[in-house]
Amino acid sequence: MWRKGLCLLVAFLMLFSMSGCSDLVGIAAFFVLDVIGDDRAEKDEIVAFVCENEEELLGAIEAGDFSAFENQGFINDINTDALVVDFHCGGAGHGPNTAYVGFFYTAYNDMTAVWYVPSSEMIPLGDGYEWLEPDGDNRYYAEHICGNFYYYEQSY
């Protein structure tokens, strides 16, 4: 295993010495930011959390008080509006290569509540539904968890 790492290091150093340093520094920074900047919670962790805490989440939504979930580890932000409560659970990437995950509650049982696309444009995928931007790279995936809670993935 250490030999493989040593070979990769030697290859990188050779490339670095033979090409413009700024190009390689930019490429290395891109990969480091993608690895270090990824704080997305795992789907299984999110689904288990919602199923185990459904009553507490519903109580917080009804009261409009989310303080019990502010230091919950993987919930980074909570946004509310008239139609949805969005529990943001991390993201990765930067610029045009950005991805986010989370879960949301909607009283109207609308799986598109955090990404405003017509439900008719969502296609079945695994246990949920996916929307892909025609001629683009935007993607939205939603999956029912329990009650009016849904898991989501967004990428740009």
C-alpha positions as CSV (number, residue, x, y, z in Angstrom):
1,M,0.0,0.0,0.0
2,W,2.8,2.4,0.9
3,R,4.5,1.7,-2.4
4,K,1.4,2.8,-4.3
5,G,1.3,6.1,-2.4
6,L,5.1,6.6,-3.0
7,C,4.6,6.0,-6.7
8,L,1.7,8.5,-6.9
9,L,3.8,11.1,-5.0
10,V,6.8,10.6,-7.4
11,A,4.5,10.9,-10.4
12,F,2.9,14.1,-9.0
13,L,6.3,15.6,-8.3
14,M,7.5,14.8,-11.8
15,L,4.4,16.4,-13.3
16,F,4.8,19.4,-11.1
17,S,8.4,19.9,-12.1
18,M,7.7,19.5,-15.9
19,S,4.7,21.7,-16.2
20,G,3.5,25.1,-15.2
21,C,3.2,25.1,-11.4
22,S,0.1,27.2,-11.3
23,D,-1.9,24.7,-13.4
24,L,-1.1,21.9,-11.1
25,V,-1.7,23.9,-7.9
26,G,-5.2,24.8,-9.3
27,I,-5.9,21.2,-10.1
28,A,-4.7,20.0,-6.7
29,A,-6.8,22.7,-4.9
30,F,-9.9,21.6,-6.8
31,F,-9.5,18.0,-5.6
32,V,-8.6,19.0,-2.0
33,L,-11.7,21.3,-1.8
34,D,-13.9,18.5,-3.1
35,V,-12.7,16.0,-0.5
36,I,-12.3,18.4,2.5
37,G,-15.4,20.5,1.7
38,D,-17.8,17.5,1.7
39,D,-20.0,17.6,4.9
40,R,-23.0,15.8,3.4
41,A,-24.8,13.4,5.9
42,E,-25.4,9.9,4.7
43,K,-28.8,9.1,3.3
44,D,-29.3,6.2,5.8
45,E,-28.4,8.5,8.7
46,I,-30.9,11.1,7.6
47,V,-33.7,8.6,7.1
48,A,-33.1,6.9,10.4
49,F,-33.0,10.3,12.2
50,V,-36.3,11.3,10.7
51,C,-38.0,8.0,11.5
52,E,-36.8,8.0,15.1
53,N,-37.6,11.7,15.7
54,E,-40.8,12.2,13.7
55,E,-42.9,13.2,16.7
56,E,-40.3,15.7,17.9
57,L,-39.9,17.1,14.4
58,L,-43.6,17.6,14.0
59,G,-43.8,19.3,17.4
60,A,-41.0,21.7,16.5
61,I,-42.7,22.5,13.1
62,E,-46.0,23.1,14.8
63,A,-44.4,25.4,17.5
64,G,-42.0,27.0,15.0
65,D,-39.2,26.4,17.4
66,F,-36.3,24.4,16.1
67,S,-33.8,25.0,18.9
68,A,-33.8,21.3,19.9
69,F,-32.3,20.5,16.5
70,E,-29.7,23.4,16.2
71,N,-26.8,21.4,17.6
72,Q,-27.9,18.0,16.2
73,G,-24.6,17.3,14.4
74,F,-25.6,16.9,10.7
75,I,-28.4,19.4,10.4
76,N,-26.6,22.5,9.2
77,D,-29.5,24.9,8.6
78,I,-33.3,25.0,8.8
79,N,-35.3,27.1,6.4
80,T,-39.0,27.7,6.6
81,D,-41.7,29.2,4.4
82,A,-45.4,28.8,4.0
83,L,-45.1,25.5,2.2
84,V,-42.1,23.7,3.5
85,V,-39.5,23.3,6.3
86,D,-36.1,22.4,4.8
87,F,-33.5,20.7,7.0
88,H,-30.2,21.2,5.1
89,C,-27.8,18.4,5.9
90,G,-24.6,19.3,4.1
91,G,-23.1,19.9,0.8
92,A,-20.0,19.4,-1.3
93,G,-18.2,21.0,-4.2
94,H,-18.1,24.5,-5.4
95,G,-19.1,26.5,-8.5
96,P,-20.9,24.4,-11.1
97,N,-20.1,21.1,-9.2
98,T,-22.2,21.6,-6.1
99,A,-24.4,19.0,-4.4
100,Y,-26.6,19.2,-1.3
101,V,-28.6,16.7,0.7
102,G,-31.3,17.1,3.4
103,F,-34.9,16.3,4.3
104,F,-38.0,18.4,4.3
105,Y,-41.5,18.5,5.6
106,T,-44.4,19.7,3.6
107,A,-48.0,19.8,4.7
108,Y,-49.1,19.2,1.1
109,N,-47.2,16.0,0.7
110,D,-45.4,17.5,-2.3
111,M,-42.1,15.8,-3.2
112,T,-41.0,18.8,-5.3
113,A,-41.5,21.4,-2.5
114,V,-37.8,22.2,-2.2
115,W,-37.1,22.2,-6.0
116,Y,-39.9,23.8,-7.9
117,V,-40.4,21.4,-10.9
118,P,-43.6,19.9,-11.9
119,S,-44.2,16.4,-10.4
120,S,-45.1,15.2,-13.9
121,E,-41.4,15.7,-14.9
122,M,-40.1,13.5,-12.1
123,I,-39.3,9.9,-13.1
124,P,-39.1,6.9,-10.9
125,L,-35.6,6.0,-9.7
126,G,-35.0,3.4,-7.0
127,D,-37.3,4.2,-4.0
128,G,-37.9,7.8,-5.1
129,Y,-38.2,10.1,-8.1
130,E,-35.6,12.1,-10.0
131,W,-35.7,15.1,-12.2
132,L,-32.8,15.8,-14.7
133,E,-32.5,19.2,-16.4
134,P,-32.9,18.7,-20.2
135,D,-29.6,19.6,-21.9
136,G,-28.0,20.5,-18.5
137,D,-26.5,19.0,-15.4
138,N,-28.9,20.0,-12.7
139,R,-30.5,17.1,-10.8
140,Y,-33.1,16.7,-8.1
141,Y,-33.9,13.5,-6.3
142,A,-36.7,13.0,-3.7
143,E,-37.7,10.0,-1.7
144,H,-40.5,9.6,0.8
145,I,-39.3,8.9,4.3
146,C,-42.4,8.8,6.5
147,G,-45.5,11.0,7.1
148,N,-45.0,14.2,5.1
149,F,-41.2,14.0,5.3
150,Y,-38.9,13.5,2.3
151,Y,-35.2,13.0,1.7
152,Y,-33.7,15.0,-1.1
153,E,-30.5,15.4,-3.1
154,Q,-29.8,18.4,-5.3
155,S,-26.9,19.0,-7.7
156,Y,-25.9,21.8,-10.1
